[in-house]
Amino acid sequence: MSMLGYVTADKPELKMREFEVYSGYYCGVCKSIARRYGQIPRIVLSYDAAFLALLLGGLSGEADEPTREHCIAHPAKKKTIVSNNAIDYAADVMLILAWYKLMDDAHDEGRLRAKAALKAFRRVFRKLQRARPELCEKVDENLKALRRLEEQKCDSLDETAEAFAKIMEAIFEEGPLPEGFKEQQVLRRIGYHLGKWIYLIDAIDDIDENIESGAYNPLLFRFHYEAEEEGFKSRIMKTCRFNLFHYLGEIGKAVDLLAIKKNRGIIENVVYKGLLRKTEYITQKEE
């Protein structure tokens, strides 16, 4: 399981300068991966990492100092690149989660591509274990707990979502923070409820695929799906939406408590508009 690309800004609502900074953080994560781990690991990049870097970086009073550089994906035009400790941390988080997602794919479905990618990523992951041992341990511990619940065909959505929420809680708490920062509990709360939201929105998004493949999906067990049942998604969506909006409300209340020193407009766009738009899109599509 990774953050999966659900945590994005509502780009049309960003101001031009905000969009430039948002893109600069995204490209900064990509450059950070390439600089420290090589070109191949860049394939796991998603805008989720940009939000994590923006939020953690926004707690620092240090001004962004973007540069203009050529990009391997867009060689003809220079792109805005932002570099800071929060960006390096977000890059590491994406690679750690990608490693465990590949392990999950290789274990569940025996995908040859996943097994090949694991070989390619092994050296990178060993480097990450040395750099972020506590985070790697917490992710591993909670993913093992999640796997045990999935193997038991757990019918409690709260129990399965809890394990992933604990991973996100650790990710937000372990990041680089300014000296004297005293709001770790608020960051934990953001990570925890964002983890719950991601786990549920992903489960909703995967219903049809999981029914077809027979892979575990907590919603199929929580709401007692019957083979070839018509209207299953319509039956469960009111409850799912209630939970999703509850998680978004908790994330929003926690963000309001933070003393964000820069890029507040972008962070609030993701929290109040981007996540809401994604919730509406996924749930309405499935319903």
FITI-835002 format. One record per residue: residue in three letters; x, y, z of N, C-alpha, C in turn. Coordinates in nm, 3 decimals, decimal comma. Layout:
N
res	n.xx	n.yy	n.zz	ca.xx	ca.yy	ca.zz	c.xx	c.yy	c.zz
Ala	X	Y	Z	X	Y	Z	X	Y	Z
...
END
This chain:
287
res	n.xx	n.yy	n.zz	ca.xx	ca.yy	ca.zz	c.xx	c.yy	c.zz
Met	0,085	-0,118	0,000	0,000	0,000	0,000	0,089	0,123	0,000
Ser	0,055	0,219	-0,084	0,126	0,347	-0,083	0,023	0,457	-0,073
Met	0,068	0,580	-0,081	-0,030	0,688	-0,073	-0,114	0,696	-0,200
Leu	-0,069	0,634	-0,307	-0,153	0,600	-0,422	-0,198	0,715	-0,511
Gly	-0,154	0,837	-0,486	-0,188	0,947	-0,576	-0,322	1,011	-0,551
Tyr	-0,384	0,988	-0,436	-0,514	1,048	-0,407	-0,502	1,188	-0,346
Val	-0,386	1,219	-0,287	-0,371	1,345	-0,214	-0,313	1,450	-0,308
Thr	-0,401	1,523	-0,376	-0,359	1,620	-0,477	-0,432	1,752	-0,457
Ala	-0,377	1,856	-0,516	-0,440	1,988	-0,512	-0,554	1,994	-0,613
Asp	-0,645	2,089	-0,591	-0,744	2,124	-0,692	-0,677	2,230	-0,779
Lys	-0,606	2,185	-0,880	-0,515	2,273	-0,955	-0,583	2,397	-1,016
Pro	-0,705	2,386	-1,073	-0,767	2,506	-1,129	-0,790	2,618	-1,027
Glu	-0,794	2,581	-0,898	-0,817	2,681	-0,794	-0,689	2,742	-0,739
Leu	-0,573	2,693	-0,783	-0,447	2,750	-0,739	-0,415	2,877	-0,818
Lys	-0,357	2,976	-0,750	-0,307	3,094	-0,820	-0,184	3,053	-0,902
Met	-0,149	3,134	-0,999	-0,037	3,098	-1,087	0,092	3,077	-1,008
Arg	0,121	3,167	-0,914	0,242	3,152	-0,834	0,234	3,026	-0,748
Glu	0,116	2,997	-0,692	0,099	2,877	-0,610	0,121	2,752	-0,693
Phe	0,070	2,751	-0,815	0,090	2,635	-0,901	0,238	2,615	-0,932
Glu	0,311	2,724	-0,951	0,453	2,716	-0,978	0,527	2,655	-0,859
Val	0,491	2,697	-0,737	0,554	2,644	-0,616	0,516	2,496	-0,598
Tyr	0,388	2,464	-0,617	0,340	2,326	-0,604	0,416	2,234	-0,699
Ser	0,429	2,277	-0,823	0,505	2,199	-0,922	0,652	2,191	-0,884
Gly	0,704	2,299	-0,826	0,844	2,301	-0,785	0,874	2,201	-0,674
Tyr	0,778	2,183	-0,585	0,795	2,083	-0,479	0,788	1,942	-0,538
Tyr	0,694	1,921	-0,629	0,681	1,790	-0,694	0,809	1,756	-0,770
Cys	0,858	1,851	-0,850	0,980	1,827	-0,926	1,101	1,817	-0,832
Gly	1,095	1,889	-0,720	1,202	1,880	-0,622	1,214	1,741	-0,562
Val	1,101	1,677	-0,536	1,103	1,539	-0,486	1,165	1,446	-0,591
Cys	1,127	1,467	-0,715	1,181	1,385	-0,824	1,333	1,401	-0,835
Lys	1,379	1,525	-0,830	1,524	1,553	-0,837	1,597	1,496	-0,716
Ser	1,532	1,502	-0,599	1,593	1,448	-0,477	1,616	1,298	-0,489
Ile	1,516	1,228	-0,544	1,530	1,083	-0,564	1,644	1,054	-0,660
Ala	1,647	1,126	-0,772	1,750	1,102	-0,874	1,890	1,131	-0,820
Arg	1,902	1,238	-0,743	2,033	1,279	-0,692	2,089	1,177	-0,593
Arg	2,001	1,117	-0,511	2,049	1,032	-0,402	2,034	0,882	-0,429
Tyr	1,946	0,846	-0,523	1,920	0,702	-0,545	1,926	0,658	-0,690
Gly	1,940	0,751	-0,783	1,946	0,714	-0,923	1,814	0,740	-0,995
Gln	1,813	0,710	-1,126	1,699	0,746	-1,210	1,580	0,652	-1,196
Ile	1,604	0,522	-1,185	1,494	0,424	-1,188	1,390	0,446	-1,078
Pro	1,431	0,473	-0,953	1,330	0,489	-0,846	1,234	0,605	-0,867
Arg	1,263	0,694	-0,962	1,174	0,809	-0,984	1,036	0,766	-1,035
Ile	1,023	0,645	-1,082	0,895	0,600	-1,137	0,785	0,594	-1,031
Val	0,820	0,594	-0,903	0,718	0,583	-0,797	0,662	0,718	-0,757
Leu	0,709	0,825	-0,816	0,672	0,961	-0,774	0,523	0,986	-0,791
Ser	0,464	1,056	-0,694	0,326	1,102	-0,705	0,313	1,236	-0,633
Tyr	0,203	1,307	-0,658	0,183	1,438	-0,596	0,158	1,428	-0,446
Asp	0,130	1,307	-0,395	0,117	1,290	-0,250	0,242	1,340	-0,180
Ala	0,358	1,310	-0,239	0,485	1,350	-0,179	0,498	1,502	-0,174
Ala	0,444	1,571	-0,274	0,450	1,717	-0,276	0,372	1,774	-0,158
Phe	0,256	1,717	-0,127	0,178	1,766	-0,013	0,251	1,743	0,118
Leu	0,306	1,625	0,136	0,380	1,595	0,258	0,496	1,695	0,276
Ala	0,570	1,720	0,169	0,682	1,814	0,175	0,634	1,956	0,200
Leu	0,525	1,995	0,137	0,472	2,130	0,155	0,427	2,152	0,299
Leu	0,359	2,053	0,357	0,309	2,069	0,493	0,424	2,076	0,592
Leu	0,518	1,981	0,584	0,631	1,982	0,676	0,720	2,104	0,652
Gly	0,742	2,136	0,526	0,824	2,253	0,494	0,757	2,384	0,535
Gly	0,624	2,385	0,535	0,550	2,506	0,571	0,563	2,543	0,717
Leu	0,610	2,450	0,800	0,628	2,476	0,942	0,761	2,544	0,970
Ser	0,846	2,550	0,868	0,977	2,613	0,880	0,970	2,758	0,832
Gly	1,046	2,843	0,896	1,048	2,983	0,855	1,141	3,010	0,740
Glu	1,217	2,909	0,696	1,311	2,928	0,586	1,238	2,949	0,453
Ala	1,279	3,051	0,381	1,214	3,081	0,254	1,252	2,977	0,148
Asp	1,158	2,946	0,059	1,190	2,860	-0,055	1,284	2,935	-0,149
Glu	1,385	2,865	-0,199	1,478	2,925	-0,294	1,482	2,838	-0,420
Pro	1,381	2,854	-0,506	1,374	2,768	-0,624	1,482	2,798	-0,726
Thr	1,518	2,695	-0,802	1,610	2,710	-0,914	1,539	2,664	-1,040
Arg	1,600	2,689	-1,153	1,545	2,644	-1,281	1,641	2,543	-1,340
Glu	1,592	2,421	-1,364	1,677	2,314	-1,414	1,607	2,236	-1,524
His	1,687	2,171	-1,607	1,631	2,082	-1,708	1,585	1,953	-1,641
Cys	1,487	1,890	-1,701	1,427	1,768	-1,645	1,436	1,658	-1,750
Ile	1,460	1,536	-1,705	1,471	1,423	-1,799	1,340	1,398	-1,874
Ala	1,228	1,432	-1,808	1,097	1,411	-1,873	1,063	1,526	-1,967
His	1,120	1,645	-1,942	1,094	1,763	-2,026	1,227	1,831	-2,058
Pro	1,309	1,769	-2,141	1,447	1,817	-2,161	1,458	1,952	-2,231
Ala	1,355	1,993	-2,305	1,365	2,116	-2,383	1,339	2,241	-2,301
Lys	1,275	2,226	-2,186	1,234	2,342	-2,108	1,276	2,326	-1,962
Lys	1,333	2,431	-1,905	1,372	2,426	-1,765	1,248	2,430	-1,675
Lys	1,257	2,356	-1,563	1,146	2,349	-1,468	1,188	2,412	-1,336
Thr	1,090	2,461	-1,261	1,117	2,515	-1,127	1,141	2,399	-1,031
Ile	1,250	2,407	-0,957	1,288	2,302	-0,862	1,307	2,364	-0,723
Val	1,239	2,309	-0,623	1,259	2,351	-0,484	1,335	2,241	-0,412
Ser	1,430	2,278	-0,327	1,508	2,180	-0,251	1,509	2,220	-0,103
Asn	1,478	2,125	-0,016	1,490	2,145	0,129	1,483	2,010	0,199
Asn	1,498	2,008	0,330	1,498	1,883	0,406	1,363	1,810	0,398
Ala	1,254	1,888	0,396	1,122	1,828	0,390	1,102	1,753	0,258
Ile	1,157	1,807	0,151	1,148	1,741	0,020	1,228	1,612	0,019
Asp	1,348	1,614	0,076	1,427	1,490	0,085	1,354	1,384	0,168
Tyr	1,292	1,428	0,275	1,216	1,333	0,360	1,098	1,274	0,283
Ala	1,022	1,359	0,213	0,908	1,310	0,135	0,952	1,212	0,028
Ala	1,067	1,238	-0,033	1,121	1,145	-0,133	1,149	1,009	-0,070
Asp	1,211	1,010	0,048	1,240	0,884	0,118	1,112	0,809	0,153
Val	1,011	0,883	0,198	0,883	0,820	0,233	0,821	0,750	0,113
Met	0,823	0,816	-0,003	0,765	0,755	-0,123	0,837	0,626	-0,159
Leu	0,968	0,623	-0,144	1,045	0,503	-0,178	1,021	0,392	-0,077
Ile	1,011	0,426	0,051	0,983	0,324	0,154	0,847	0,260	0,127
Leu	0,746	0,342	0,102	0,612	0,289	0,076	0,609	0,209	-0,054
Ala	0,683	0,255	-0,155	0,688	0,182	-0,282	0,749	0,044	-0,263
Trp	0,853	0,034	-0,181	0,917	-0,096	-0,154	0,816	-0,194	-0,095
Tyr	0,742	-0,150	0,004	0,646	-0,239	0,068	0,527	-0,271	-0,023
Lys	0,491	-0,176	-0,110	0,385	-0,203	-0,207	0,430	-0,310	-0,305
Leu	0,554	-0,303	-0,349	0,607	-0,405	-0,440	0,612	-0,542	-0,372
Met	0,651	-0,545	-0,244	0,652	-0,670	-0,169	0,512	-0,729	-0,160
Asp	0,414	-0,641	-0,138	0,275	-0,683	-0,127	0,227	-0,741	-0,260
Asp	0,259	-0,673	-0,370	0,218	-0,722	-0,502	0,282	-0,857	-0,533
Ala	0,410	-0,869	-0,501	0,482	-0,994	-0,529	0,426	-1,108	-0,445
His	0,387	-1,080	-0,322	0,334	-1,182	-0,232	0,193	-1,223	-0,273
Asp	0,106	-1,124	-0,301	-0,034	-1,151	-0,328	-0,057	-1,213	-0,464
Glu	0,008	-1,157	-0,565	-0,027	-1,194	-0,702	0,090	-1,256	-0,778
Gly	0,206	-1,262	-0,715	0,322	-1,321	-0,779	0,360	-1,251	-0,908
Arg	0,336	-1,120	-0,913	0,364	-1,046	-1,036	0,513	-1,047	-1,066
Leu	0,547	-1,086	-1,189	0,687	-1,091	-1,228	0,748	-0,951	-1,228
Arg	0,668	-0,853	-1,270	0,720	-0,715	-1,271	0,753	-0,668	-1,130
Ala	0,667	-0,704	-1,033	0,691	-0,664	-0,894	0,819	-0,729	-0,842
Lys	0,839	-0,856	-0,875	0,959	-0,927	-0,829	1,085	-0,868	-0,892
Ala	1,074	-0,832	-1,019	1,189	-0,771	-1,086	1,220	-0,634	-1,026
Ala	1,114	-0,559	-0,996	1,133	-0,426	-0,938	1,193	-0,436	-0,798
Leu	1,156	-0,539	-0,723	1,213	-0,559	-0,590	1,364	-0,575	-0,598
Lys	1,410	-0,651	-0,697	1,555	-0,669	-0,714	1,622	-0,535	-0,743
Ala	1,558	-0,455	-0,827	1,614	-0,326	-0,864	1,615	-0,229	-0,746
Phe	1,515	-0,243	-0,656	1,500	-0,151	-0,544	1,574	-0,195	-0,418
Arg	1,627	-0,317	-0,418	1,682	-0,371	-0,293	1,795	-0,283	-0,237
Arg	1,886	-0,241	-0,324	1,997	-0,158	-0,279	1,947	-0,024	-0,226
Val	1,846	0,031	-0,292	1,788	0,158	-0,247	1,725	0,142	-0,109
Phe	1,652	0,033	-0,090	1,583	0,014	0,038	1,682	-0,005	0,152
Arg	1,791	-0,074	0,126	1,893	-0,091	0,231	1,949	0,045	0,273
Lys	1,967	0,132	0,178	2,014	0,268	0,207	1,910	0,343	0,291
Leu	1,784	0,325	0,258	1,675	0,389	0,332	1,667	0,336	0,476
Gln	1,689	0,206	0,491	1,688	0,147	0,626	1,796	0,208	0,714
Arg	1,909	0,237	0,654	2,016	0,300	0,731	1,984	0,446	0,764
Ala	1,919	0,513	0,671	1,889	0,655	0,689	1,766	0,679	0,778
Arg	1,664	0,591	0,767	1,538	0,610	0,839	1,498	0,480	0,910
Pro	1,581	0,429	1,000	1,552	0,297	1,060	1,421	0,293	1,138
Glu	1,390	0,397	1,215	1,268	0,396	1,296	1,144	0,399	1,210
Leu	1,146	0,481	1,106	1,030	0,488	1,017	1,009	0,356	0,945
Cys	1,117	0,297	0,893	1,107	0,168	0,823	1,049	0,062	0,917
Glu	1,092	0,064	1,042	1,044	-0,036	1,139	0,895	-0,018	1,167
Lys	0,851	0,107	1,182	0,709	0,133	1,210	0,622	0,095	1,091
Val	0,668	0,127	0,970	0,591	0,090	0,850	0,582	-0,062	0,840
Asp	0,694	-0,130	0,859	0,697	-0,276	0,850	0,604	-0,340	0,954
Glu	0,610	-0,291	1,076	0,529	-0,346	1,185	0,380	-0,333	1,156
Asn	0,337	-0,217	1,111	0,194	-0,195	1,088	0,146	-0,262	0,960
Leu	0,232	-0,273	0,858	0,192	-0,346	0,738	0,177	-0,495	0,766
Lys	0,261	-0,548	0,855	0,245	-0,688	0,895	0,113	-0,709	0,968
Ala	0,077	-0,614	1,053	-0,052	-0,621	1,123	-0,168	-0,615	1,024
Leu	-0,154	-0,528	0,923	-0,258	-0,517	0,821	-0,269	-0,646	0,741
Arg	-0,155	-0,704	0,706	-0,157	-0,829	0,629	-0,225	-0,941	0,708
Arg	-0,197	-0,949	0,838	-0,261	-1,052	0,920	-0,413	-1,037	0,918
Leu	-0,461	-0,914	0,928	-0,606	-0,890	0,924	-0,664	-0,927	0,788
Glu	-0,592	-0,894	0,682	-0,640	-0,927	0,547	-0,644	-1,078	0,526
Glu	-0,543	-1,149	0,577	-0,542	-1,295	0,563	-0,655	-1,360	0,643
Gln	-0,697	-1,294	0,752	-0,809	-1,344	0,832	-0,944	-1,304	0,773
Lys	-0,942	-1,231	0,661	-1,064	-1,179	0,598	-1,143	-1,094	0,698
Cys	-1,073	-1,006	0,765	-1,133	-0,923	0,869	-1,251	-0,842	0,814
Asp	-1,363	-0,843	0,887	-1,481	-0,770	0,842	-1,499	-0,637	0,916
Ser	-1,395	-0,595	0,988	-1,399	-0,466	1,058	-1,317	-0,364	0,981
Leu	-1,387	-0,267	0,923	-1,318	-0,162	0,848	-1,230	-0,079	0,941
Asp	-1,275	-0,057	1,063	-1,196	0,021	1,159	-1,062	-0,045	1,189
Glu	-1,062	-0,177	1,207	-0,938	-0,247	1,241	-0,837	-0,242	1,128
Thr	-0,883	-0,266	1,006	-0,790	-0,267	0,893	-0,740	-0,127	0,862
Ala	-0,829	-0,028	0,868	-0,788	0,109	0,840	-0,693	0,161	0,948
Glu	-0,707	0,110	1,070	-0,623	0,154	1,181	-0,474	0,129	1,153
Ala	-0,445	0,012	1,097	-0,304	-0,022	1,070	-0,242	0,076	0,971
Phe	-0,315	0,110	0,865	-0,261	0,206	0,769	-0,256	0,346	0,827
Ala	-0,355	0,381	0,910	-0,356	0,512	0,975	-0,233	0,529	1,064
Lys	-0,191	0,421	1,130	-0,073	0,427	1,216	0,054	0,451	1,134
Ile	0,058	0,397	1,013	0,172	0,422	0,924	0,179	0,571	0,889
Met	0,065	0,627	0,850	0,063	0,768	0,813	0,091	0,857	0,933
Glu	0,045	0,817	1,048	0,073	0,890	1,172	0,224	0,899	1,194
Ala	0,293	0,787	1,178	0,438	0,784	1,196	0,508	0,870	1,091
Ile	0,460	0,864	0,966	0,521	0,942	0,859	0,517	1,091	0,888
Phe	0,405	1,141	0,936	0,392	1,284	0,962	0,469	1,325	1,088
Glu	0,480	1,235	1,182	0,549	1,266	1,307	0,701	1,263	1,292
Glu	0,751	1,176	1,204	0,896	1,153	1,193	0,968	1,254	1,105
Gly	0,894	1,340	1,039	0,955	1,432	0,944	1,042	1,539	1,009
Pro	1,122	1,608	0,927	1,209	1,715	0,979	1,125	1,833	1,027
Leu	1,145	1,875	1,151	1,065	1,982	1,210	1,157	2,089	1,266
Pro	1,111	2,213	1,271	1,196	2,321	1,325	1,226	2,300	1,473
Glu	1,337	2,353	1,518	1,376	2,339	1,658	1,271	2,401	1,750
Gly	1,236	2,329	1,856	1,137	2,379	1,950	0,993	2,354	1,909
Phe	0,972	2,283	1,799	0,835	2,254	1,753	0,761	2,170	1,858
Lys	0,639	2,212	1,892	0,566	2,146	2,001	0,429	2,093	1,959
Glu	0,408	2,082	1,828	0,275	2,041	1,780	0,279	1,904	1,713
Gln	0,367	1,817	1,761	0,375	1,683	1,703	0,241	1,609	1,710
Gln	0,167	1,633	1,819	0,039	1,565	1,835	-0,059	1,605	1,725
Val	-0,051	1,730	1,683	-0,138	1,777	1,574	-0,099	1,710	1,443
Leu	0,031	1,699	1,418	0,078	1,631	1,298	0,037	1,484	1,298
Arg	0,047	1,421	1,414	0,004	1,281	1,426	-0,144	1,267	1,388
Arg	-0,223	1,363	1,434	-0,367	1,359	1,408	-0,396	1,375	1,258
Ile	-0,321	1,465	1,193	-0,338	1,482	1,048	-0,304	1,352	0,976
Gly	-0,187	1,295	1,009	-0,145	1,171	0,944	-0,243	1,058	0,969
Tyr	-0,290	1,047	1,093	-0,381	0,938	1,130	-0,511	0,943	1,048
His	-0,575	1,058	1,045	-0,703	1,068	0,974	-0,684	1,067	0,822
Leu	-0,570	1,120	0,775	-0,542	1,109	0,632	-0,523	0,962	0,594
Gly	-0,458	0,885	0,680	-0,442	0,742	0,656	-0,576	0,670	0,648
Lys	-0,667	0,704	0,738	-0,802	0,645	0,735	-0,873	0,679	0,605
Trp	-0,860	0,806	0,564	-0,926	0,851	0,441	-0,867	0,778	0,320
Ile	-0,734	0,770	0,311	-0,670	0,703	0,198	-0,712	0,557	0,190
Tyr	-0,711	0,489	0,305	-0,744	0,347	0,305	-0,886	0,323	0,255
Leu	-0,980	0,406	0,300	-1,120	0,388	0,260	-1,142	0,428	0,115
Ile	-1,085	0,541	0,071	-1,107	0,585	-0,067	-1,046	0,484	-0,165
Asp	-0,934	0,424	-0,127	-0,872	0,323	-0,212	-0,957	0,196	-0,218
Ala	-1,015	0,158	-0,103	-1,102	0,040	-0,101	-1,224	0,061	-0,189
Ile	-1,282	0,181	-0,185	-1,397	0,212	-0,271	-1,357	0,206	-0,418
Asp	-1,243	0,265	-0,449	-1,195	0,272	-0,587	-1,165	0,133	-0,644
Asp	-1,133	0,037	-0,558	-1,089	-0,095	-0,602	-1,199	-0,203	-0,598
Ile	-1,322	-0,165	-0,564	-1,427	-0,265	-0,544	-1,441	-0,357	-0,665
Asp	-1,461	-0,302	-0,783	-1,485	-0,385	-0,902	-1,365	-0,475	-0,931
Glu	-1,245	-0,417	-0,924	-1,124	-0,493	-0,952	-1,107	-0,608	-0,852
Asn	-1,136	-0,583	-0,725	-1,120	-0,686	-0,622	-1,226	-0,794	-0,632
Ile	-1,347	-0,757	-0,671	-1,451	-0,859	-0,693	-1,408	-0,953	-0,806
Glu	-1,354	-0,895	-0,912	-1,313	-0,975	-1,028	-1,193	-1,064	-0,995
Ser	-1,096	-1,010	-0,920	-0,973	-1,085	-0,893	-0,982	-1,175	-0,770
Gly	-1,079	-1,147	-0,684	-1,090	-1,222	-0,559	-0,998	-1,171	-0,450
Ala	-0,930	-1,059	-0,474	-0,841	-1,001	-0,373	-0,923	-0,944	-0,258
Tyr	-0,861	-0,937	-0,142	-0,930	-0,887	-0,022	-0,965	-0,740	-0,037
Asn	-1,087	-0,707	0,001	-1,131	-0,569	0,013	-1,218	-0,561	0,137
Pro	-1,183	-0,476	0,235	-1,257	-0,474	0,361	-1,405	-0,443	0,344
Leu	-1,441	-0,367	0,240	-1,581	-0,331	0,221	-1,666	-0,452	0,183
Leu	-1,609	-0,545	0,110	-1,685	-0,664	0,068	-1,722	-0,749	0,189
Phe	-1,635	-0,750	0,290	-1,662	-0,828	0,411	-1,742	-0,748	0,513
Arg	-1,713	-0,619	0,524	-1,784	-0,536	0,621	-1,933	-0,528	0,588
Phe	-1,964	-0,520	0,458	-2,104	-0,504	0,417	-2,162	-0,630	0,355
His	-2,093	-0,743	0,373	-2,145	-0,876	0,336	-2,190	-0,882	0,190
Tyr	-2,095	-0,858	0,102	-2,123	-0,866	-0,041	-2,161	-1,007	-0,081
Glu	-2,269	-1,020	-0,159	-2,313	-1,148	-0,213	-2,272	-1,157	-0,360
Ala	-2,233	-1,274	-0,405	-2,185	-1,292	-0,541	-2,283	-1,233	-0,643
Glu	-2,228	-1,151	-0,731	-2,303	-1,088	-0,839	-2,418	-1,000	-0,788
Glu	-2,403	-0,949	-0,667	-2,506	-0,859	-0,612	-2,510	-0,729	-0,690
Glu	-2,625	-0,691	-0,736	-2,642	-0,563	-0,805	-2,673	-0,455	-0,702
Gly	-2,619	-0,339	-0,723	-2,648	-0,228	-0,633	-2,568	-0,229	-0,505
Phe	-2,463	-0,313	-0,497	-2,383	-0,319	-0,374	-2,321	-0,182	-0,343
Lys	-2,261	-0,120	-0,443	-2,193	0,008	-0,418	-2,292	0,117	-0,377
Ser	-2,410	0,118	-0,438	-2,511	0,216	-0,397	-2,556	0,191	-0,253
Arg	-2,561	0,065	-0,215	-2,606	0,029	-0,080	-2,510	0,078	0,028
Ile	-2,382	0,077	-0,002	-2,283	0,109	0,102	-2,233	0,253	0,097
Met	-2,264	0,326	-0,011	-2,194	0,452	-0,034	-2,231	0,560	0,066
Lys	-2,352	0,560	0,118	-2,390	0,662	0,216	-2,302	0,651	0,341
Thr	-2,282	0,529	0,388	-2,197	0,507	0,504	-2,052	0,543	0,474
Cys	-2,004	0,505	0,356	-1,867	0,537	0,317	-1,845	0,687	0,311
Arg	-1,938	0,757	0,252	-1,925	0,903	0,240	-1,925	0,968	0,378
Phe	-2,009	0,920	0,466	-2,013	0,974	0,603	-1,876	0,963	0,669
Asn	-1,815	0,845	0,657	-1,682	0,824	0,716	-1,576	0,912	0,650
Leu	-1,580	0,919	0,518	-1,480	0,998	0,446	-1,487	1,145	0,486
Phe	-1,608	1,200	0,494	-1,623	1,340	0,531	-1,586	1,364	0,677
His	-1,607	1,264	0,761	-1,562	1,275	0,900	-1,410	1,288	0,905
Tyr	-1,340	1,203	0,830	-1,194	1,209	0,828	-1,145	1,344	0,775
Leu	-1,209	1,393	0,668	-1,170	1,523	0,612	-1,191	1,635	0,714
Gly	-1,300	1,626	0,789	-1,326	1,727	0,891	-1,218	1,729	0,997
Glu	-1,175	1,609	1,039	-1,070	1,600	1,141	-0,936	1,651	1,089
Ile	-0,906	1,621	0,962	-0,782	1,672	0,902	-0,785	1,825	0,898
Gly	-0,898	1,879	0,854	-0,911	2,024	0,844	-0,896	2,094	0,979
Lys	-0,960	2,039	1,083	-0,950	2,098	1,216	-0,807	2,096	1,267
Ala	-0,735	1,988	1,237	-0,596	1,977	1,282	-0,506	2,076	1,208
Val	-0,525	2,088	1,077	-0,445	2,183	0,999	-0,465	2,325	1,050
Asp	-0,587	2,358	1,090	-0,616	2,492	1,142	-0,535	2,524	1,268
Leu	-0,491	2,421	1,340	-0,418	2,442	1,464	-0,268	2,467	1,442
Leu	-0,220	2,439	1,322	-0,078	2,452	1,294	-0,038	2,597	1,262
Ala	0,079	2,634	1,307	0,135	2,766	1,273	0,212	2,752	1,142
Ile	0,140	2,755	1,031	0,202	2,738	0,899	0,263	2,872	0,856
Lys	0,391	2,871	0,824	0,465	2,994	0,798	0,482	3,025	0,650
Lys	0,459	2,928	0,562	0,469	2,956	0,419	0,383	2,856	0,342
Asn	0,342	2,896	0,224	0,264	2,812	0,132	0,131	2,764	0,192
Arg	0,074	2,846	0,281	-0,054	2,809	0,343	-0,164	2,791	0,238
Gly	-0,166	2,879	0,139	-0,271	2,871	0,037	-0,271	2,738	-0,036
Ile	-0,153	2,686	-0,068	-0,143	2,557	-0,138	-0,186	2,443	-0,047
Ile	-0,139	2,447	0,077	-0,173	2,342	0,174	-0,324	2,338	0,197
Glu	-0,385	2,455	0,214	-0,530	2,460	0,237	-0,607	2,419	0,112
Asn	-0,552	2,446	-0,005	-0,616	2,402	-0,128	-0,625	2,249	-0,131
Val	-0,516	2,180	-0,097	-0,516	2,034	-0,096	-0,615	1,982	0,007
Val	-0,611	2,038	0,128	-0,692	1,987	0,240	-0,841	2,015	0,220
Tyr	-0,875	2,137	0,179	-1,016	2,176	0,174	-1,081	2,160	0,037
Lys	-1,000	2,154	-0,068	-1,056	2,144	-0,202	-1,014	2,016	-0,274
Gly	-0,883	1,988	-0,274	-0,834	1,871	-0,346	-0,890	1,740	-0,292
Leu	-0,883	1,721	-0,161	-0,934	1,597	-0,102	-1,085	1,587	-0,117
Leu	-1,153	1,700	-0,106	-1,299	1,700	-0,123	-1,337	1,663	-0,265
Arg	-1,268	1,724	-0,362	-1,297	1,693	-0,503	-1,272	1,545	-0,532
Lys	-1,163	1,490	-0,477	-1,132	1,349	-0,500	-1,238	1,260	-0,435
Thr	-1,284	1,296	-0,316	-1,390	1,221	-0,248	-1,516	1,217	-0,331
Glu	-1,556	1,333	-0,380	-1,679	1,341	-0,461	-1,664	1,260	-0,590
Tyr	-1,548	1,272	-0,654	-1,527	1,203	-0,782	-1,534	1,051	-0,763
Ile	-1,460	0,999	-0,666	-1,454	0,853	-0,647	-1,588	0,797	-0,603
Thr	-1,652	0,862	-0,506	-1,778	0,805	-0,452	-1,892	0,820	-0,554
Gln	-1,897	0,928	-0,627	-2,005	0,944	-0,724	-1,984	0,851	-0,843
Lys	-1,856	0,833	-0,881	-1,825	0,741	-0,992	-1,869	0,599	-0,956
Glu	-1,836	0,557	-0,833	-1,868	0,421	-0,792	-2,017	0,402	-0,768
Glu	-2,083	0,508	-0,718	-2,226	0,495	-0,689	-2,308	0,490	-0,817
END
